[in-house]
Amino acid sequence: MGGRARTRPLAGRLSERPAVAPRGDRPLLVRAATERDLAAVHAIEVAAFSDPWSRGSFASLLRDPRVLFAVAESDDLTGVIGYVVAWFVVDEAEVANVAVAPGARGRGVGARLLDEALDVARERGVTAVYLEVRDSNAAARALYESRGFEQVGRRRRYYRRPVEDALVMRRELGPDGPPADRG
Ligand SMILES: CC(C)(COP(=O)(O)OP(=O)(O)OC[C@H]1O[C@@H](n2cnc3c(N)ncnc32)[C@H](O)[C@@H]1OP(=O)(O)O)[C@@H](O)C(=O)NCCC(=O)NCCS
């Protein structure tokens, strides 16, 4: 990830799992993405990454049961302010993408989206969640570490624009563990 995974999105569709999560004085709605969210999601993607996914890549995620593609909306009517993409294969998950609109960062939105992915992973019986992150992406690394991810590897020259190593991070999920930490 932006680092985020260079893996292309799987074709298909996502979980229908709306959830409301208050944080401070700005409650957030986290819900499954729809076709109508694609323009806003792609605008955030382009603002966030030097090597962005295409709008079509996001469209291909809709309605794939192997995929969580969720967006965060603020209740102050500013619309979609972030999104997360994760996919699930048997008992493992990968957080493939997470981003927050530049003007909405630092308010807990990224943490809420990552918590959503961890909650869904736990519900699906996932035991280990993986992700990749650019070595230099201090904000994302701090976010992941705040949610219990640990570095387990390094992929040399994994990213382009600019070329950079990816750190591979993992969080194990116990079957009887508590809900994802709330920062
Ligand atoms: C990484 C990103 C998703 C974080 O989203 P966010 O909504 O700003 O993060 P939050 O406000 O939820 O912060 C959660 C935690 O992350 C860490 N964090 C977030 N931004 C940080 C920063 N600029 N510097 C250091 N730590 C930071 C902190 O530990 C923070 O916890 P705290 O607020 O209790 O200190 C956001 O910066 C972003 O969209 N970046 C561009 C895209 C990207 O790099 N995505 C990740 C790889 S795919």
The ligand as an SDF file (V2000), in Angstrom:
LIG
                    3D

 48 50  0  0  0  0  0  0  0  0999 V2000
   -2.5140    6.5980    6.3170 C   0  0  0  0  0  0  0  0  0  0  0  0
   -3.8880    7.2790    6.3920 C   0  0  0  0  0  0  0  0  0  0  0  0
   -4.9480    6.3350    5.7780 C   0  0  0  0  0  0  0  0  0  0  0  0
   -4.2340    7.5380    7.8680 C   0  0  0  0  0  0  0  0  0  0  0  0
   -5.5640    8.0250    7.9140 O   0  0  0  0  0  0  0  0  0  0  0  0
   -6.0050    9.0770    9.0430 P   0  0  0  0  0  0  0  0  0  0  0  0
   -7.4850    9.1440    9.0210 O   0  0  0  0  0  0  0  0  0  0  0  0
   -5.2730   10.3510    8.8820 O   0  0  0  0  0  0  0  0  0  0  0  0
   -5.4660    8.3490   10.3640 O   0  0  0  0  0  0  0  0  0  0  0  0
   -6.1240    8.4300   11.8090 P   0  0  0  0  0  0  0  0  0  0  0  0
   -6.4920    9.8360   12.1240 O   0  0  0  0  0  0  0  0  0  0  0  0
   -7.1680    7.4010   11.9290 O   0  0  0  0  0  0  0  0  0  0  0  0
   -4.8690    8.0170   12.7090 O   0  0  0  0  0  0  0  0  0  0  0  0
   -4.7890    6.7460   13.3300 C   0  0  0  0  0  0  0  0  0  0  0  0
   -3.3710    6.5460   13.8310 C   0  0  0  0  0  0  0  0  0  0  0  0
   -2.4700    6.5090   12.7350 O   0  0  0  0  0  0  0  0  0  0  0  0
   -1.2600    7.1730   13.0900 C   0  0  0  0  0  0  0  0  0  0  0  0
   -1.0950    8.3340   12.2220 N   0  0  0  0  0  0  0  0  0  0  0  0
   -1.9880    8.8400   11.3510 C   0  0  0  0  0  0  0  0  0  0  0  0
   -1.4730    9.8970   10.6900 N   0  0  0  0  0  0  0  0  0  0  0  0
   -0.2170   10.0410   11.1590 C   0  0  0  0  0  0  0  0  0  0  0  0
    0.8460   10.9420   10.8560 C   0  0  0  0  0  0  0  0  0  0  0  0
    0.7040   11.9170    9.9220 N   0  0  0  0  0  0  0  0  0  0  0  0
    2.0220   10.8090   11.5150 N   0  0  0  0  0  0  0  0  0  0  0  0
    2.1760    9.8440   12.4350 C   0  0  0  0  0  0  0  0  0  0  0  0
    1.2060    8.9440   12.7760 N   0  0  0  0  0  0  0  0  0  0  0  0
    0.0320    9.0640   12.1370 C   0  0  0  0  0  0  0  0  0  0  0  0
   -1.3760    7.5290   14.5380 C   0  0  0  0  0  0  0  0  0  0  0  0
   -0.9010    6.4280   15.3020 O   0  0  0  0  0  0  0  0  0  0  0  0
   -2.8740    7.6510   14.7060 C   0  0  0  0  0  0  0  0  0  0  0  0
   -3.3100    7.4380   16.0070 O   0  0  0  0  0  0  0  0  0  0  0  0
   -3.5080    8.6870   17.0320 P   0  0  0  0  0  0  0  0  0  0  0  0
   -4.4180    9.6450   16.3190 O   0  0  0  0  0  0  0  0  0  0  0  0
   -4.1370    8.0660   18.2230 O   0  0  0  0  0  0  0  0  0  0  0  0
   -2.1380    9.2330   17.2430 O   0  0  0  0  0  0  0  0  0  0  0  0
   -3.8760    8.6430    5.6490 C   0  0  0  0  0  0  0  0  0  0  0  0
   -2.7560    9.3950    6.0890 O   0  0  0  0  0  0  0  0  0  0  0  0
   -3.8290    8.5360    4.1420 C   0  0  0  0  0  0  0  0  0  0  0  0
   -4.8600    8.4240    3.4960 O   0  0  0  0  0  0  0  0  0  0  0  0
   -2.6180    8.5590    3.5510 N   0  0  0  0  0  0  0  0  0  0  0  0
   -2.4520    8.4550    2.1040 C   0  0  0  0  0  0  0  0  0  0  0  0
   -2.7960    7.0710    1.6000 C   0  0  0  0  0  0  0  0  0  0  0  0
   -1.9510    6.0290    2.2910 C   0  0  0  0  0  0  0  0  0  0  0  0
   -0.7470    6.1800    2.4780 O   0  0  0  0  0  0  0  0  0  0  0  0
   -2.6270    4.9320    2.6600 N   0  0  0  0  0  0  0  0  0  0  0  0
   -1.9770    3.8530    3.3850 C   0  0  0  0  0  0  0  0  0  0  0  0
   -1.3400    2.8980    2.4730 C   0  0  0  0  0  0  0  0  0  0  0  0
   -2.5330    2.1700    1.4150 S   0  0  0  0  0  0  0  0  0  0  0  0
  1  2  1  0
  2  3  1  0
  2  4  1  0
  2 36  1  0
  4  5  1  0
  5  6  1  0
  6  7  2  0
  6  8  1  0
  6  9  1  0
  9 10  1  0
 10 11  2  0
 10 12  1  0
 10 13  1  0
 13 14  1  0
 14 15  1  0
 15 16  1  0
 15 30  1  0
 16 17  1  0
 17 18  1  0
 17 28  1  0
 18 19  1  0
 18 27  1  0
 19 20  2  0
 20 21  1  0
 21 22  1  0
 21 27  2  0
 22 23  1  0
 22 24  2  0
 24 25  1  0
 25 26  2  0
 26 27  1  0
 28 29  1  0
 28 30  1  0
 30 31  1  0
 31 32  1  0
 32 33  2  0
 32 34  1  0
 32 35  1  0
 36 37  1  0
 36 38  1  0
 38 39  2  0
 38 40  1  0
 40 41  1  0
 41 42  1  0
 42 43  1  0
 43 44  2  0
 43 45  1  0
 45 46  1  0
 46 47  1  0
 47 48  1  0
M  END
$$$$
